[in-house]
């Protein structure tokens, strides 16, 4: 096997197996109808709570992304066993997508209820 083929294979492994940036994680759809019976105060309180949760999960996901990138590049050029430490998208990414979706649904419910 040629060195360039090995290098390309490893590079593809890095790109596919690494975690996503938090900004690239697409919200999971949540229907705003879940919040149609809520008043503006309830919606605003939940928006504040979810905003804090999104910020926390974003930080955690970006940390995982940076670590995966570091393990991938160091593994490519120095120590291939570091590939075993690449986590990829997991529970944090799934929860972030869910919370982003709930946040968007609450914003829509807030708009529907004409909250300020």
Backbone as XML, in Angstrom:
<?xml version="1.0"?>
<chain id="A" units="angstrom">
  <residue number="1" name="UNK">
    <atom name="N" x="0.839" y="-1.180" z="0.000"/>
    <atom name="CA" x="0.000" y="0.000" z="0.000"/>
    <atom name="C" x="0.885" y="1.244" z="0.000"/>
  </residue>
  <residue number="2" name="UNK">
    <atom name="N" x="0.522" y="2.207" z="-0.777"/>
    <atom name="CA" x="1.337" y="3.407" z="-0.838"/>
    <atom name="C" x="1.060" y="4.300" z="0.367"/>
  </residue>
  <residue number="3" name="UNK">
    <atom name="N" x="2.028" y="5.144" z="0.677"/>
    <atom name="CA" x="1.895" y="6.051" z="1.816"/>
    <atom name="C" x="0.760" y="7.045" z="1.604"/>
  </residue>
  <residue number="4" name="UNK">
    <atom name="N" x="0.570" y="7.493" z="0.373"/>
    <atom name="CA" x="-0.495" y="8.474" z="0.126"/>
    <atom name="C" x="-1.870" y="7.842" z="0.341"/>
  </residue>
  <residue number="5" name="UNK">
    <atom name="N" x="-2.033" y="6.568" z="0.015"/>
    <atom name="CA" x="-3.304" y="5.891" z="0.228"/>
    <atom name="C" x="-3.572" y="5.739" z="1.728"/>
  </residue>
  <residue number="6" name="UNK">
    <atom name="N" x="-2.560" y="5.398" z="2.469"/>
    <atom name="CA" x="-2.698" y="5.276" z="3.921"/>
    <atom name="C" x="-3.055" y="6.632" z="4.530"/>
  </residue>
  <residue number="7" name="UNK">
    <atom name="N" x="-2.350" y="7.669" z="4.101"/>
    <atom name="CA" x="-2.608" y="9.015" z="4.613"/>
    <atom name="C" x="-4.038" y="9.446" z="4.301"/>
  </residue>
  <residue number="8" name="UNK">
    <atom name="N" x="-4.501" y="9.208" z="3.082"/>
    <atom name="CA" x="-5.874" y="9.582" z="2.692"/>
    <atom name="C" x="-6.896" y="8.802" z="3.515"/>
  </residue>
  <residue number="9" name="UNK">
    <atom name="N" x="-6.638" y="7.531" z="3.741"/>
    <atom name="CA" x="-7.551" y="6.717" z="4.538"/>
    <atom name="C" x="-7.647" y="7.241" z="5.962"/>
  </residue>
  <residue number="10" name="UNK">
    <atom name="N" x="-6.520" y="7.593" z="6.532"/>
    <atom name="CA" x="-6.509" y="8.124" z="7.889"/>
    <atom name="C" x="-7.209" y="9.477" z="7.958"/>
  </residue>
  <residue number="11" name="UNK">
    <atom name="N" x="-6.994" y="10.302" z="6.966"/>
    <atom name="CA" x="-7.622" y="11.618" z="6.928"/>
    <atom name="C" x="-9.140" y="11.489" z="6.826"/>
  </residue>
  <residue number="12" name="UNK">
    <atom name="N" x="-9.619" y="10.559" z="6.023"/>
    <atom name="CA" x="-11.057" y="10.318" z="5.909"/>
    <atom name="C" x="-11.611" y="9.835" z="7.245"/>
  </residue>
  <residue number="13" name="UNK">
    <atom name="N" x="-10.887" y="8.979" z="7.924"/>
    <atom name="CA" x="-11.305" y="8.482" z="9.228"/>
    <atom name="C" x="-11.452" y="9.634" z="10.213"/>
  </residue>
  <residue number="14" name="UNK">
    <atom name="N" x="-10.525" y="10.558" z="10.186"/>
    <atom name="CA" x="-10.568" y="11.713" z="11.086"/>
    <atom name="C" x="-11.809" y="12.552" z="10.808"/>
  </residue>
  <residue number="15" name="UNK">
    <atom name="N" x="-12.024" y="12.863" z="9.559"/>
    <atom name="CA" x="-13.133" y="13.747" z="9.189"/>
    <atom name="C" x="-14.474" y="13.112" z="9.528"/>
  </residue>
  <residue number="16" name="UNK">
    <atom name="N" x="-14.632" y="11.836" z="9.253"/>
    <atom name="CA" x="-15.907" y="11.168" z="9.488"/>
    <atom name="C" x="-16.126" y="10.897" z="10.971"/>
  </residue>
  <residue number="17" name="UNK">
    <atom name="N" x="-15.095" y="10.538" z="11.686"/>
    <atom name="CA" x="-15.244" y="10.112" z="13.067"/>
    <atom name="C" x="-15.240" y="11.207" z="14.104"/>
  </residue>
  <residue number="18" name="UNK">
    <atom name="N" x="-14.869" y="12.408" z="13.735"/>
    <atom name="CA" x="-14.754" y="13.489" z="14.710"/>
    <atom name="C" x="-16.113" y="14.064" z="15.068"/>
  </residue>
  <residue number="19" name="UNK">
    <atom name="N" x="-16.145" y="14.669" z="16.237"/>
    <atom name="CA" x="-17.353" y="15.352" z="16.692"/>
    <atom name="C" x="-17.612" y="16.584" z="15.830"/>
  </residue>
  <residue number="20" name="UNK">
    <atom name="N" x="-18.854" y="17.004" z="15.795"/>
    <atom name="CA" x="-19.254" y="18.199" z="15.059"/>
    <atom name="C" x="-19.055" y="19.437" z="15.915"/>
  </residue>
  <residue number="21" name="UNK">
    <atom name="N" x="-18.876" y="20.578" z="15.256"/>
    <atom name="CA" x="-18.886" y="21.843" z="15.972"/>
    <atom name="C" x="-20.308" y="22.064" z="16.477"/>
  </residue>
  <residue number="22" name="UNK">
    <atom name="N" x="-20.435" y="22.748" z="17.590"/>
    <atom name="CA" x="-21.762" y="22.968" z="18.162"/>
    <atom name="C" x="-22.671" y="23.727" z="17.209"/>
  </residue>
  <residue number="23" name="UNK">
    <atom name="N" x="-22.111" y="24.637" z="16.454"/>
    <atom name="CA" x="-22.920" y="25.439" z="15.527"/>
    <atom name="C" x="-23.450" y="24.607" z="14.369"/>
  </residue>
  <residue number="24" name="UNK">
    <atom name="N" x="-22.816" y="23.466" z="14.090"/>
    <atom name="CA" x="-23.236" y="22.601" z="12.992"/>
    <atom name="C" x="-24.342" y="21.622" z="13.397"/>
  </residue>
  <residue number="25" name="UNK">
    <atom name="N" x="-24.635" y="21.548" z="14.675"/>
    <atom name="CA" x="-25.647" y="20.607" z="15.148"/>
    <atom name="C" x="-27.032" y="21.204" z="14.893"/>
  </residue>
  <residue number="26" name="UNK">
    <atom name="N" x="-27.815" y="20.474" z="14.127"/>
    <atom name="CA" x="-29.142" y="20.927" z="13.701"/>
    <atom name="C" x="-30.159" y="20.625" z="14.801"/>
  </residue>
  <residue number="27" name="UNK">
    <atom name="N" x="-31.014" y="21.594" z="15.102"/>
    <atom name="CA" x="-32.043" y="21.359" z="16.131"/>
    <atom name="C" x="-32.995" y="20.227" z="15.730"/>
  </residue>
  <residue number="28" name="UNK">
    <atom name="N" x="-33.383" y="19.440" z="16.692"/>
    <atom name="CA" x="-34.404" y="18.427" z="16.486"/>
    <atom name="C" x="-35.757" y="19.122" z="16.539"/>
  </residue>
  <residue number="29" name="UNK">
    <atom name="N" x="-36.619" y="18.828" z="15.578"/>
    <atom name="CA" x="-37.907" y="19.517" z="15.527"/>
    <atom name="C" x="-38.749" y="19.196" z="16.750"/>
  </residue>
  <residue number="30" name="UNK">
    <atom name="N" x="-39.270" y="20.254" z="17.356"/>
    <atom name="CA" x="-40.232" y="20.156" z="18.447"/>
    <atom name="C" x="-41.400" y="21.049" z="18.082"/>
  </residue>
  <residue number="31" name="UNK">
    <atom name="N" x="-42.588" y="20.530" z="18.182"/>
    <atom name="CA" x="-43.749" y="21.313" z="17.802"/>
    <atom name="C" x="-44.045" y="22.409" z="18.835"/>
  </residue>
  <residue number="32" name="UNK">
    <atom name="N" x="-44.299" y="23.621" z="18.381"/>
    <atom name="CA" x="-44.651" y="24.703" z="19.298"/>
    <atom name="C" x="-45.999" y="24.471" z="19.985"/>
  </residue>
  <residue number="33" name="UNK">
    <atom name="N" x="-46.794" y="23.559" z="19.444"/>
    <atom name="CA" x="-48.096" y="23.262" z="20.044"/>
    <atom name="C" x="-47.980" y="22.728" z="21.469"/>
  </residue>
  <residue number="34" name="UNK">
    <atom name="N" x="-46.821" y="22.168" z="21.800"/>
    <atom name="CA" x="-46.612" y="21.683" z="23.170"/>
    <atom name="C" x="-46.730" y="22.812" z="24.189"/>
  </residue>
  <residue number="35" name="UNK">
    <atom name="N" x="-46.441" y="24.022" z="23.738"/>
    <atom name="CA" x="-46.403" y="25.167" z="24.645"/>
    <atom name="C" x="-47.568" y="26.131" z="24.417"/>
  </residue>
  <residue number="36" name="UNK">
    <atom name="N" x="-48.563" y="25.730" z="23.646"/>
    <atom name="CA" x="-49.665" y="26.635" z="23.302"/>
    <atom name="C" x="-50.501" y="27.027" z="24.516"/>
  </residue>
  <residue number="37" name="UNK">
    <atom name="N" x="-50.548" y="26.190" z="25.515"/>
    <atom name="CA" x="-51.342" y="26.507" z="26.708"/>
    <atom name="C" x="-50.544" y="27.278" z="27.771"/>
  </residue>
  <residue number="38" name="UNK">
    <atom name="N" x="-49.265" y="27.502" z="27.507"/>
    <atom name="CA" x="-48.428" y="28.210" z="28.476"/>
    <atom name="C" x="-48.653" y="29.713" z="28.359"/>
  </residue>
  <residue number="39" name="UNK">
    <atom name="N" x="-48.551" y="30.405" z="29.504"/>
    <atom name="CA" x="-48.617" y="31.866" z="29.451"/>
    <atom name="C" x="-47.216" y="32.424" z="29.194"/>
  </residue>
  <residue number="40" name="UNK">
    <atom name="N" x="-47.163" y="33.721" z="28.933"/>
    <atom name="CA" x="-45.884" y="34.357" z="28.567"/>
    <atom name="C" x="-44.829" y="34.219" z="29.660"/>
  </residue>
  <residue number="41" name="UNK">
    <atom name="N" x="-45.231" y="34.276" z="30.909"/>
    <atom name="CA" x="-44.283" y="34.149" z="32.010"/>
    <atom name="C" x="-43.645" y="32.760" z="32.020"/>
  </residue>
  <residue number="42" name="UNK">
    <atom name="N" x="-44.447" y="31.733" z="31.824"/>
    <atom name="CA" x="-43.922" y="30.367" z="31.780"/>
    <atom name="C" x="-42.968" y="30.193" z="30.596"/>
  </residue>
  <residue number="43" name="UNK">
    <atom name="N" x="-43.353" y="30.718" z="29.456"/>
    <atom name="CA" x="-42.514" y="30.613" z="28.260"/>
    <atom name="C" x="-41.187" y="31.326" z="28.473"/>
  </residue>
  <residue number="44" name="UNK">
    <atom name="N" x="-41.226" y="32.532" z="29.011"/>
    <atom name="CA" x="-39.991" y="33.297" z="29.243"/>
    <atom name="C" x="-39.076" y="32.603" z="30.234"/>
  </residue>
  <residue number="45" name="UNK">
    <atom name="N" x="-39.650" y="32.043" z="31.299"/>
    <atom name="CA" x="-38.829" y="31.319" z="32.287"/>
    <atom name="C" x="-38.164" y="30.097" z="31.655"/>
  </residue>
  <residue number="46" name="UNK">
    <atom name="N" x="-38.910" y="29.384" z="30.830"/>
    <atom name="CA" x="-38.349" y="28.198" z="30.171"/>
    <atom name="C" x="-37.292" y="28.600" z="29.138"/>
  </residue>
  <residue number="47" name="UNK">
    <atom name="N" x="-37.510" y="29.707" z="28.438"/>
    <atom name="CA" x="-36.500" y="30.205" z="27.499"/>
    <atom name="C" x="-35.198" y="30.521" z="28.214"/>
  </residue>
  <residue number="48" name="UNK">
    <atom name="N" x="-35.290" y="31.141" z="29.384"/>
    <atom name="CA" x="-34.079" y="31.449" z="30.166"/>
    <atom name="C" x="-33.354" y="30.170" z="30.579"/>
  </residue>
  <residue number="49" name="UNK">
    <atom name="N" x="-34.125" y="29.190" z="31.033"/>
    <atom name="CA" x="-33.518" y="27.925" z="31.461"/>
    <atom name="C" x="-32.844" y="27.223" z="30.280"/>
  </residue>
  <residue number="50" name="UNK">
    <atom name="N" x="-33.542" y="27.161" z="29.156"/>
    <atom name="CA" x="-32.982" y="26.479" z="27.980"/>
    <atom name="C" x="-31.786" y="27.236" z="27.404"/>
  </residue>
  <residue number="51" name="UNK">
    <atom name="N" x="-31.825" y="28.564" z="27.468"/>
    <atom name="CA" x="-30.692" y="29.354" z="26.985"/>
    <atom name="C" x="-29.428" y="29.001" z="27.768"/>
  </residue>
  <residue number="52" name="UNK">
    <atom name="N" x="-29.571" y="28.855" z="29.068"/>
    <atom name="CA" x="-28.435" y="28.466" z="29.907"/>
    <atom name="C" x="-27.960" y="27.056" z="29.560"/>
  </residue>
  <residue number="53" name="UNK">
    <atom name="N" x="-28.906" y="26.161" z="29.330"/>
    <atom name="CA" x="-28.554" y="24.773" z="28.993"/>
    <atom name="C" x="-27.859" y="24.691" z="27.630"/>
  </residue>
  <residue number="54" name="UNK">
    <atom name="N" x="-28.343" y="25.472" z="26.660"/>
    <atom name="CA" x="-27.709" y="25.516" z="25.337"/>
    <atom name="C" x="-26.265" y="25.997" z="25.471"/>
  </residue>
  <residue number="55" name="UNK">
    <atom name="N" x="-26.049" y="27.034" z="26.280"/>
    <atom name="CA" x="-24.692" y="27.569" z="26.467"/>
    <atom name="C" x="-23.769" y="26.509" z="27.073"/>
  </residue>
  <residue number="56" name="UNK">
    <atom name="N" x="-24.255" y="25.784" z="28.071"/>
    <atom name="CA" x="-23.445" y="24.735" z="28.709"/>
    <atom name="C" x="-23.118" y="23.618" z="27.728"/>
  </residue>
  <residue number="57" name="UNK">
    <atom name="N" x="-24.135" y="23.139" z="27.020"/>
    <atom name="CA" x="-23.921" y="22.044" z="26.060"/>
    <atom name="C" x="-23.039" y="22.474" z="24.897"/>
  </residue>
  <residue number="58" name="UNK">
    <atom name="N" x="-23.165" y="23.726" z="24.470"/>
    <atom name="CA" x="-22.323" y="24.244" z="23.392"/>
    <atom name="C" x="-20.858" y="24.198" z="23.806"/>
  </residue>
  <residue number="59" name="UNK">
    <atom name="N" x="-20.571" y="24.624" z="25.023"/>
    <atom name="CA" x="-19.198" y="24.576" z="25.530"/>
    <atom name="C" x="-18.659" y="23.156" z="25.591"/>
  </residue>
  <residue number="60" name="UNK">
    <atom name="N" x="-19.482" y="22.235" z="26.065"/>
    <atom name="CA" x="-19.056" y="20.839" z="26.154"/>
    <atom name="C" x="-18.820" y="20.245" z="24.762"/>
  </residue>
  <residue number="61" name="UNK">
    <atom name="N" x="-19.725" y="20.518" z="23.828"/>
    <atom name="CA" x="-19.581" y="19.978" z="22.471"/>
    <atom name="C" x="-18.348" y="20.542" z="21.779"/>
  </residue>
  <residue number="62" name="UNK">
    <atom name="N" x="-18.105" y="21.834" z="21.944"/>
    <atom name="CA" x="-16.922" y="22.440" z="21.324"/>
    <atom name="C" x="-15.632" y="21.889" z="21.924"/>
  </residue>
  <residue number="63" name="UNK">
    <atom name="N" x="-15.650" y="21.566" z="23.212"/>
    <atom name="CA" x="-14.476" y="20.956" z="23.845"/>
    <atom name="C" x="-14.227" y="19.565" z="23.261"/>
  </residue>
  <residue number="64" name="UNK">
    <atom name="N" x="-15.290" y="18.788" z="23.083"/>
    <atom name="CA" x="-15.164" y="17.456" z="22.479"/>
    <atom name="C" x="-14.638" y="17.582" z="21.045"/>
  </residue>
  <residue number="65" name="UNK">
    <atom name="N" x="-15.172" y="18.555" z="20.299"/>
    <atom name="CA" x="-14.734" y="18.781" z="18.923"/>
    <atom name="C" x="-13.234" y="19.100" z="18.875"/>
  </residue>
  <residue number="66" name="UNK">
    <atom name="N" x="-12.785" y="20.002" z="19.725"/>
    <atom name="CA" x="-11.365" y="20.388" z="19.736"/>
    <atom name="C" x="-10.477" y="19.212" z="20.111"/>
  </residue>
  <residue number="67" name="UNK">
    <atom name="N" x="-10.896" y="18.422" z="21.093"/>
    <atom name="CA" x="-10.115" y="17.250" z="21.487"/>
    <atom name="C" x="-10.038" y="16.231" z="20.353"/>
  </residue>
  <residue number="68" name="UNK">
    <atom name="N" x="-11.163" y="16.003" z="19.688"/>
    <atom name="CA" x="-11.161" y="15.070" z="18.562"/>
    <atom name="C" x="-10.234" y="15.544" z="17.449"/>
  </residue>
  <residue number="69" name="UNK">
    <atom name="N" x="-10.261" y="16.828" z="17.164"/>
    <atom name="CA" x="-9.381" y="17.376" z="16.133"/>
    <atom name="C" x="-7.915" y="17.170" z="16.516"/>
  </residue>
  <residue number="70" name="UNK">
    <atom name="N" x="-7.594" y="17.451" z="17.774"/>
    <atom name="CA" x="-6.213" y="17.297" z="18.241"/>
    <atom name="C" x="-5.767" y="15.835" z="18.161"/>
  </residue>
  <residue number="71" name="UNK">
    <atom name="N" x="-6.608" y="14.919" z="18.655"/>
    <atom name="CA" x="-6.256" y="13.497" z="18.593"/>
    <atom name="C" x="-6.110" y="13.030" z="17.144"/>
  </residue>
  <residue number="72" name="UNK">
    <atom name="N" x="-6.955" y="13.524" z="16.274"/>
    <atom name="CA" x="-6.883" y="13.135" z="14.867"/>
    <atom name="C" x="-5.601" y="13.585" z="14.199"/>
  </residue>
  <residue number="73" name="UNK">
    <atom name="N" x="-5.241" y="14.844" z="14.391"/>
    <atom name="CA" x="-4.029" y="15.356" z="13.734"/>
    <atom name="C" x="-2.760" y="14.767" z="14.334"/>
  </residue>
  <residue number="74" name="UNK">
    <atom name="N" x="-2.721" y="14.662" z="15.656"/>
    <atom name="CA" x="-1.532" y="14.065" z="16.280"/>
    <atom name="C" x="-1.439" y="12.599" z="15.891"/>
  </residue>
  <residue number="75" name="UNK">
    <atom name="N" x="-2.594" y="11.922" z="15.848"/>
    <atom name="CA" x="-2.605" y="10.521" z="15.440"/>
    <atom name="C" x="-2.148" y="10.325" z="14.014"/>
  </residue>
  <residue number="76" name="UNK">
    <atom name="N" x="-2.493" y="11.249" z="13.141"/>
    <atom name="CA" x="-2.107" y="11.139" z="11.737"/>
    <atom name="C" x="-0.604" y="11.263" z="11.562"/>
  </residue>
  <residue number="77" name="UNK">
    <atom name="N" x="-0.013" y="12.177" z="12.281"/>
    <atom name="CA" x="1.407" y="12.464" z="12.056"/>
    <atom name="C" x="2.352" y="11.788" z="13.046"/>
  </residue>
  <residue number="78" name="UNK">
    <atom name="N" x="1.854" y="11.385" z="14.202"/>
    <atom name="CA" x="2.769" y="10.823" z="15.195"/>
    <atom name="C" x="2.353" y="9.451" z="15.718"/>
  </residue>
  <residue number="79" name="UNK">
    <atom name="N" x="1.204" y="9.391" z="16.354"/>
    <atom name="CA" x="0.817" y="8.167" z="17.054"/>
    <atom name="C" x="-0.589" y="7.736" z="16.674"/>
  </residue>
  <residue number="80" name="UNK">
    <atom name="N" x="-0.726" y="6.838" z="15.715"/>
    <atom name="CA" x="-2.050" y="6.431" z="15.253"/>
    <atom name="C" x="-2.950" y="5.878" z="16.350"/>
  </residue>
  <residue number="81" name="UNK">
    <atom name="N" x="-2.434" y="5.280" z="17.457"/>
    <atom name="CA" x="-3.352" y="4.789" z="18.500"/>
    <atom name="C" x="-4.200" y="5.895" z="19.146"/>
  </residue>
  <residue number="82" name="UNK">
    <atom name="N" x="-3.816" y="7.149" z="18.942"/>
    <atom name="CA" x="-4.633" y="8.236" z="19.486"/>
    <atom name="C" x="-6.010" y="8.287" z="18.834"/>
  </residue>
  <residue number="83" name="UNK">
    <atom name="N" x="-6.175" y="7.639" z="17.685"/>
    <atom name="CA" x="-7.486" y="7.579" z="17.041"/>
    <atom name="C" x="-8.526" y="6.933" z="17.960"/>
  </residue>
  <residue number="84" name="UNK">
    <atom name="N" x="-8.066" y="6.074" z="18.851"/>
    <atom name="CA" x="-8.983" y="5.396" z="19.757"/>
    <atom name="C" x="-9.629" y="6.364" z="20.751"/>
  </residue>
  <residue number="85" name="UNK">
    <atom name="N" x="-9.066" y="7.563" z="20.921"/>
    <atom name="CA" x="-9.600" y="8.540" z="21.851"/>
    <atom name="C" x="-10.598" y="9.502" z="21.197"/>
  </residue>
  <residue number="86" name="UNK">
    <atom name="N" x="-10.794" y="9.382" z="19.901"/>
    <atom name="CA" x="-11.751" y="10.237" z="19.201"/>
    <atom name="C" x="-13.161" y="9.785" z="19.581"/>
  </residue>
  <residue number="87" name="UNK">
    <atom name="N" x="-13.948" y="10.717" z="20.112"/>
    <atom name="CA" x="-15.282" y="10.375" z="20.613"/>
    <atom name="C" x="-16.366" y="10.496" z="19.556"/>
  </residue>
  <residue number="88" name="UNK">
    <atom name="N" x="-16.283" y="11.502" z="18.697"/>
    <atom name="CA" x="-17.358" y="11.730" z="17.738"/>
    <atom name="C" x="-18.584" y="12.301" z="18.430"/>
  </residue>
  <residue number="89" name="UNK">
    <atom name="N" x="-19.667" y="12.401" z="17.680"/>
    <atom name="CA" x="-20.903" y="12.912" z="18.267"/>
    <atom name="C" x="-21.537" y="11.834" z="19.132"/>
  </residue>
  <residue number="90" name="UNK">
    <atom name="N" x="-22.005" y="12.250" z="20.287"/>
    <atom name="CA" x="-22.608" y="11.301" z="21.220"/>
    <atom name="C" x="-23.766" y="11.937" z="21.955"/>
  </residue>
  <residue number="91" name="UNK">
    <atom name="N" x="-23.854" y="11.641" z="23.241"/>
    <atom name="CA" x="-24.973" y="12.095" z="24.061"/>
    <atom name="C" x="-25.059" y="13.618" z="24.136"/>
  </residue>
  <residue number="92" name="UNK">
    <atom name="N" x="-23.924" y="14.285" z="24.216"/>
    <atom name="CA" x="-23.931" y="15.758" z="24.306"/>
    <atom name="C" x="-24.519" y="16.351" z="23.032"/>
  </residue>
  <residue number="93" name="UNK">
    <atom name="N" x="-24.092" y="15.859" z="21.886"/>
    <atom name="CA" x="-24.607" y="16.359" z="20.604"/>
    <atom name="C" x="-26.101" y="16.100" z="20.475"/>
  </residue>
  <residue number="94" name="UNK">
    <atom name="N" x="-26.552" y="14.926" z="20.902"/>
    <atom name="CA" x="-27.979" y="14.602" z="20.838"/>
    <atom name="C" x="-28.793" y="15.517" z="21.740"/>
  </residue>
  <residue number="95" name="UNK">
    <atom name="N" x="-28.302" y="15.727" z="22.944"/>
    <atom name="CA" x="-29.021" y="16.609" z="23.867"/>
    <atom name="C" x="-29.023" y="18.050" z="23.368"/>
  </residue>
  <residue number="96" name="UNK">
    <atom name="N" x="-27.912" y="18.489" z="22.801"/>
    <atom name="CA" x="-27.843" y="19.845" z="22.261"/>
    <atom name="C" x="-28.863" y="20.021" z="21.134"/>
  </residue>
  <residue number="97" name="UNK">
    <atom name="N" x="-28.983" y="19.060" z="20.256"/>
    <atom name="CA" x="-29.971" y="19.135" z="19.172"/>
    <atom name="C" x="-31.390" y="19.199" z="19.737"/>
  </residue>
  <residue number="98" name="UNK">
    <atom name="N" x="-31.654" y="18.414" z="20.763"/>
    <atom name="CA" x="-32.975" y="18.388" z="21.391"/>
    <atom name="C" x="-33.294" y="19.732" z="22.047"/>
  </residue>
  <residue number="99" name="UNK">
    <atom name="N" x="-32.344" y="20.264" z="22.802"/>
    <atom name="CA" x="-32.565" y="21.520" z="23.515"/>
    <atom name="C" x="-32.697" y="22.678" z="22.531"/>
  </residue>
  <residue number="100" name="UNK">
    <atom name="N" x="-31.903" y="22.662" z="21.469"/>
    <atom name="CA" x="-32.042" y="23.701" z="20.433"/>
    <atom name="C" x="-33.435" y="23.658" z="19.813"/>
  </residue>
  <residue number="101" name="UNK">
    <atom name="N" x="-33.953" y="22.467" z="19.584"/>
    <atom name="CA" x="-35.289" y="22.309" z="19.020"/>
    <atom name="C" x="-36.369" y="22.820" z="19.958"/>
  </residue>
  <residue number="102" name="UNK">
    <atom name="N" x="-36.229" y="22.512" z="21.248"/>
    <atom name="CA" x="-37.188" y="22.998" z="22.235"/>
    <atom name="C" x="-37.138" y="24.524" z="22.314"/>
  </residue>
  <residue number="103" name="UNK">
    <atom name="N" x="-35.946" y="25.076" z="22.235"/>
    <atom name="CA" x="-35.775" y="26.529" z="22.298"/>
    <atom name="C" x="-36.488" y="27.200" z="21.115"/>
  </residue>
  <residue number="104" name="UNK">
    <atom name="N" x="-36.303" y="26.640" z="19.924"/>
    <atom name="CA" x="-36.967" y="27.203" z="18.749"/>
    <atom name="C" x="-38.486" y="27.096" z="18.865"/>
  </residue>
  <residue number="105" name="UNK">
    <atom name="N" x="-38.973" y="25.988" z="19.400"/>
    <atom name="CA" x="-40.416" y="25.815" z="19.577"/>
    <atom name="C" x="-40.962" y="26.837" z="20.573"/>
  </residue>
  <residue number="106" name="UNK">
    <atom name="N" x="-40.220" y="27.091" z="21.629"/>
    <atom name="CA" x="-40.640" y="28.099" z="22.612"/>
    <atom name="C" x="-40.643" y="29.495" z="22.008"/>
  </residue>
  <residue number="107" name="UNK">
    <atom name="N" x="-39.655" y="29.794" z="21.178"/>
    <atom name="CA" x="-39.649" y="31.103" z="20.505"/>
    <atom name="C" x="-40.882" y="31.254" z="19.618"/>
  </residue>
  <residue number="108" name="UNK">
    <atom name="N" x="-41.246" y="30.191" z="18.915"/>
    <atom name="CA" x="-42.437" y="30.233" z="18.070"/>
    <atom name="C" x="-43.699" y="30.382" z="18.922"/>
  </residue>
  <residue number="109" name="UNK">
    <atom name="N" x="-43.758" y="29.662" z="20.037"/>
    <atom name="CA" x="-44.911" y="29.769" z="20.938"/>
    <atom name="C" x="-45.003" y="31.173" z="21.519"/>
  </residue>
  <residue number="110" name="UNK">
    <atom name="N" x="-43.858" y="31.749" z="21.839"/>
    <atom name="CA" x="-43.823" y="33.121" z="22.350"/>
    <atom name="C" x="-44.366" y="34.100" z="21.310"/>
  </residue>
  <residue number="111" name="UNK">
    <atom name="N" x="-43.983" y="33.909" z="20.081"/>
    <atom name="CA" x="-44.475" y="34.741" z="18.986"/>
    <atom name="C" x="-45.981" y="34.548" z="18.775"/>
  </residue>
  <residue number="112" name="UNK">
    <atom name="N" x="-46.412" y="33.290" z="18.826"/>
    <atom name="CA" x="-47.842" y="32.985" z="18.647"/>
    <atom name="C" x="-48.685" y="33.618" z="19.750"/>
  </residue>
  <residue number="113" name="UNK">
    <atom name="N" x="-48.153" y="33.647" z="20.969"/>
    <atom name="CA" x="-48.877" y="34.214" z="22.116"/>
    <atom name="C" x="-48.697" y="35.720" z="22.237"/>
  </residue>
  <residue number="114" name="UNK">
    <atom name="N" x="-47.923" y="36.289" z="21.307"/>
    <atom name="CA" x="-47.631" y="37.721" z="21.293"/>
    <atom name="C" x="-46.982" y="38.196" z="22.596"/>
  </residue>
  <residue number="115" name="UNK">
    <atom name="N" x="-46.033" y="37.379" z="23.058"/>
    <atom name="CA" x="-45.262" y="37.746" z="24.255"/>
    <atom name="C" x="-44.189" y="38.740" z="23.861"/>
  </residue>
  <residue number="116" name="UNK">
    <atom name="N" x="-43.784" y="39.583" z="24.799"/>
    <atom name="CA" x="-42.749" y="40.571" z="24.497"/>
    <atom name="C" x="-41.365" y="40.024" z="24.674"/>
  </residue>
</chain>
